[in-house]
Amino acid sequence: MKKKLILVGVALLFAARSFAQSQQQMLYSNDPQLAKNKKIVYDFWRSVLEGGHLELAPQFMQETYIQHNPNVPTGRQGLIDFFSKFAKARPIVDTIQGPLIAIVAEGDRVVLSFKSVHPDPKDATKKYTTTSFEMLRVENGKVAEHWDSALKE
C-alpha cells in the first residue's frame, strides 16, 4: 500500500511538472514580440486575475484599459474596483491554474483558450465539455483591451 501511494505521488508530481512545461512551451514563438506579448498576458492572468494581486494591475495594464465584458467596468480602475469585491490575494504560482488549452498570438492580440465543463441543460445528471476564449490586446508592453464571450448578468 505504501509503495502504491509513493507511485501515485510520483505520478502526480510528474504530471504537474509536465503541465508546467507544456504551458512554458505555449509561450514560445519564433517571433520575439509575439513571445513577449504572450508572456505579458500569461503573467497578468496568473498574478492579477488568478492570484488576486490587484495592486500589481498597474504593472500589467494600461490605465485606459478597454473592457468588452458587459459585467466588468472599463478602465484599469474599473477592473480593480470590480475584482476587489471578491478577489483574495494568494501566492502567485508558476502556471495558470485554469485548464489552459492554448495560447495563440497574432499581431498585438493574445488568445487564451480554456477547457470548460458545464451541466447539460437537457439532462441535469450529465455534464458537457466545451472551450472558452479570452482575447487580450497588448500595447506598449501592457494589457490594453479584453474580449470574451460573457453575457450580461
C-alpha positions as CSV (number, residue, x, y, z in Angstrom):
1,M,0.0,0.0,0.0
2,K,2.8,2.4,0.9
3,K,4.5,1.7,-2.5
4,K,1.3,2.5,-4.3
5,L,0.9,5.8,-2.5
6,I,4.5,6.7,-3.4
7,L,4.0,5.8,-7.0
8,V,0.8,7.8,-7.2
9,G,2.6,10.8,-5.6
10,V,5.5,10.5,-8.1
11,A,3.0,10.2,-11.0
12,L,1.1,13.4,-9.8
13,L,4.4,15.3,-9.4
14,F,5.4,14.2,-13.0
15,A,2.0,15.3,-14.3
16,A,2.2,18.7,-12.6
17,R,5.8,19.2,-13.9
18,S,4.6,18.1,-17.4
19,F,1.7,20.5,-17.3
20,A,4.0,23.4,-16.3
21,Q,6.4,22.5,-19.1
22,S,3.5,22.4,-21.6
23,Q,2.4,25.9,-20.5
24,Q,6.0,27.1,-20.9
25,Q,6.0,25.6,-24.4
26,M,2.8,27.5,-25.2
27,L,4.7,30.8,-24.5
28,Y,7.2,30.1,-27.3
29,S,7.1,31.9,-30.6
30,N,9.6,32.3,-33.4
31,D,8.7,36.0,-33.3
32,P,10.2,37.6,-30.2
33,Q,7.4,40.2,-30.0
34,L,4.7,37.6,-30.0
35,A,6.5,35.6,-27.3
36,K,6.8,38.8,-25.2
37,N,3.1,39.6,-25.7
38,K,2.2,36.0,-24.6
39,K,4.3,36.3,-21.5
40,I,2.8,39.7,-20.5
41,V,-0.8,38.2,-20.8
42,Y,0.3,35.0,-19.1
43,D,1.9,36.8,-16.1
44,F,-1.1,39.2,-15.9
45,W,-3.5,36.3,-15.8
46,R,-1.5,34.4,-13.1
47,S,-0.7,37.4,-10.9
48,V,-3.7,39.8,-11.1
49,L,-6.7,37.6,-12.1
50,E,-5.9,34.2,-10.6
51,G,-3.5,35.4,-7.9
52,G,-5.8,38.3,-6.8
53,H,-2.9,40.7,-6.6
54,L,-4.8,43.8,-7.7
55,E,-2.0,46.0,-6.5
56,L,0.0,44.6,-9.5
57,A,-2.6,45.8,-12.1
58,P,-0.6,49.0,-12.9
59,Q,2.4,46.9,-13.8
60,F,0.4,44.8,-16.3
61,M,-2.4,47.1,-17.5
62,Q,-2.8,50.4,-19.4
63,E,-4.7,52.9,-17.3
64,T,-7.1,53.3,-20.3
65,Y,-7.8,49.6,-20.5
66,I,-10.9,48.8,-22.5
67,Q,-13.2,46.0,-21.2
68,H,-15.7,44.4,-23.6
69,N,-17.2,42.1,-20.9
70,P,-20.6,43.7,-20.2
71,N,-20.3,42.8,-16.5
72,V,-17.0,44.5,-15.8
73,P,-16.4,48.2,-15.9
74,T,-13.9,49.6,-18.4
75,G,-10.6,51.2,-17.3
76,R,-7.9,49.7,-15.1
77,Q,-9.5,51.2,-12.0
78,G,-12.9,49.7,-13.1
79,L,-11.4,46.2,-13.2
80,I,-9.7,46.8,-9.8
81,D,-12.9,48.0,-8.2
82,F,-14.9,45.1,-9.7
83,F,-12.4,42.3,-8.6
84,S,-11.7,43.9,-5.2
85,K,-15.2,42.9,-4.2
86,F,-14.3,39.2,-4.2
87,A,-10.6,38.7,-5.1
88,K,-8.4,37.4,-2.3
89,A,-4.6,37.7,-2.7
90,R,-2.9,34.3,-2.7
91,P,0.6,33.1,-3.7
92,I,1.3,33.6,-7.3
93,V,2.1,30.2,-8.9
94,D,4.2,29.3,-11.9
95,T,1.3,28.2,-14.1
96,I,-2.2,29.4,-15.0
97,Q,-4.5,27.3,-12.8
98,G,-7.5,27.2,-15.1
99,P,-7.5,24.3,-17.5
100,L,-5.5,26.2,-20.2
101,I,-5.5,24.5,-23.6
102,A,-3.6,27.0,-25.8
103,I,-2.0,30.5,-26.0
104,V,-2.1,32.0,-29.5
105,A,-0.7,35.4,-30.5
106,E,-1.0,37.3,-33.7
107,G,-0.1,41.0,-34.0
108,D,-0.9,42.7,-30.7
109,R,-3.6,40.2,-29.7
110,V,-3.2,37.1,-27.4
111,V,-5.9,34.5,-27.0
112,L,-6.1,32.1,-24.1
113,S,-8.2,29.0,-24.6
114,F,-9.6,27.1,-21.6
115,K,-11.4,23.8,-21.2
116,S,-14.8,24.5,-19.7
117,V,-17.2,21.9,-18.1
118,H,-20.9,22.7,-17.7
119,P,-24.1,21.0,-16.6
120,D,-26.1,19.7,-19.6
121,P,-29.2,21.9,-19.8
122,K,-31.2,18.9,-21.2
123,D,-30.1,16.4,-18.5
124,A,-29.0,17.6,-15.1
125,T,-27.3,14.3,-14.4
126,K,-24.8,14.9,-17.2
127,K,-22.1,17.5,-18.0
128,Y,-20.5,18.5,-21.3
129,T,-17.1,20.0,-22.1
130,T,-16.5,23.0,-24.4
131,T,-13.9,25.7,-24.8
132,S,-13.9,29.3,-23.6
133,F,-11.7,32.0,-25.0
134,E,-10.2,35.2,-23.6
135,M,-8.6,37.7,-26.0
136,L,-6.4,40.5,-24.8
137,R,-4.6,43.3,-26.8
138,V,-1.2,44.3,-25.7
139,E,0.0,47.9,-26.2
140,N,3.4,49.2,-25.2
141,G,4.1,46.2,-23.0
142,K,0.8,46.3,-21.1
143,V,-2.7,44.8,-21.4
144,A,-4.8,47.4,-23.2
145,E,-8.1,45.6,-24.0
146,H,-10.0,42.5,-23.3
147,W,-12.8,40.5,-25.0
148,D,-14.6,37.3,-24.0
149,S,-18.0,35.8,-24.7
150,A,-19.6,36.7,-21.4
151,L,-23.3,37.5,-21.5
152,K,-24.8,40.3,-19.4
153,E,-25.8,39.1,-15.9
